[in-house]
Amino acid sequence: MSAKIISGTEIAKEIRVELKQEIAELKEKHGLTPGLATVLVGDDPASRVYVGQKDKSCKNLGIYSKMINLPGDASSTVASS
């Protein structure tokens, strides 16, 4: 049996193309826009980059994105309001 090299980058690209089409169809046929909300508590630079990439991906796919940023000392009651 021979080995087959799998390119994660190429597979991800194909998935994004398929998702973009499915999202466009969902919007056109049903008037629905899928979305993602992220909650970032504190100011960790790595977390900011991670959440920022999620927001960027959503915009590229045509998905609604809402970023909620809370201070590091936020209580659980602040997040639920």
Contacts in CASP RR format, 6 or more apart in sequence:
PFRMAT RR
TARGET T0000
AUTHOR 0000-0000-0000
METHOD contacts of the structure
MODEL  1
MSAKIISGTEIAKEIRVELKQEIAELKEKHGLTPGLATVLVGDDPASRVY
VGQKDKSCKNLGIYSKMINLPGDASSTVASS
16 60 0 8 1.000
16 61 0 8 1.000
19 61 0 8 1.000
20 60 0 8 1.000
20 61 0 8 1.000
20 62 0 8 1.000
23 33 0 8 1.000
23 34 0 8 1.000
23 61 0 8 1.000
23 62 0 8 1.000
23 63 0 8 1.000
24 62 0 8 1.000
26 32 0 8 1.000
26 33 0 8 1.000
26 34 0 8 1.000
27 33 0 8 1.000
33 62 0 8 1.000
33 63 0 8 1.000
33 64 0 8 1.000
34 63 0 8 1.000
34 64 0 8 1.000
35 58 0 8 1.000
35 63 0 8 1.000
35 64 0 8 1.000
35 65 0 8 1.000
35 66 0 8 1.000
36 54 0 8 1.000
36 58 0 8 1.000
36 63 0 8 1.000
36 64 0 8 1.000
36 65 0 8 1.000
36 66 0 8 1.000
37 65 0 8 1.000
37 66 0 8 1.000
37 67 0 8 1.000
37 68 0 8 1.000
38 51 0 8 1.000
38 54 0 8 1.000
38 55 0 8 1.000
38 65 0 8 1.000
38 66 0 8 1.000
38 67 0 8 1.000
38 68 0 8 1.000
39 68 0 8 1.000
39 70 0 8 1.000
39 79 0 8 1.000
40 47 0 8 1.000
40 48 0 8 1.000
40 51 0 8 1.000
40 67 0 8 1.000
40 68 0 8 1.000
40 69 0 8 1.000
40 70 0 8 1.000
41 70 0 8 1.000
41 71 0 8 1.000
41 72 0 8 1.000
41 74 0 8 1.000
41 79 0 8 1.000
42 69 0 8 1.000
42 70 0 8 1.000
42 71 0 8 1.000
42 72 0 8 1.000
42 74 0 8 1.000
43 72 0 8 1.000
51 67 0 8 1.000
52 67 0 8 1.000
54 65 0 8 1.000
55 65 0 8 1.000
55 67 0 8 1.000
57 63 0 8 1.000
58 64 0 8 1.000
58 65 0 8 1.000
59 65 0 8 1.000
68 79 0 8 1.000
70 78 0 8 1.000
70 79 0 8 1.000
END
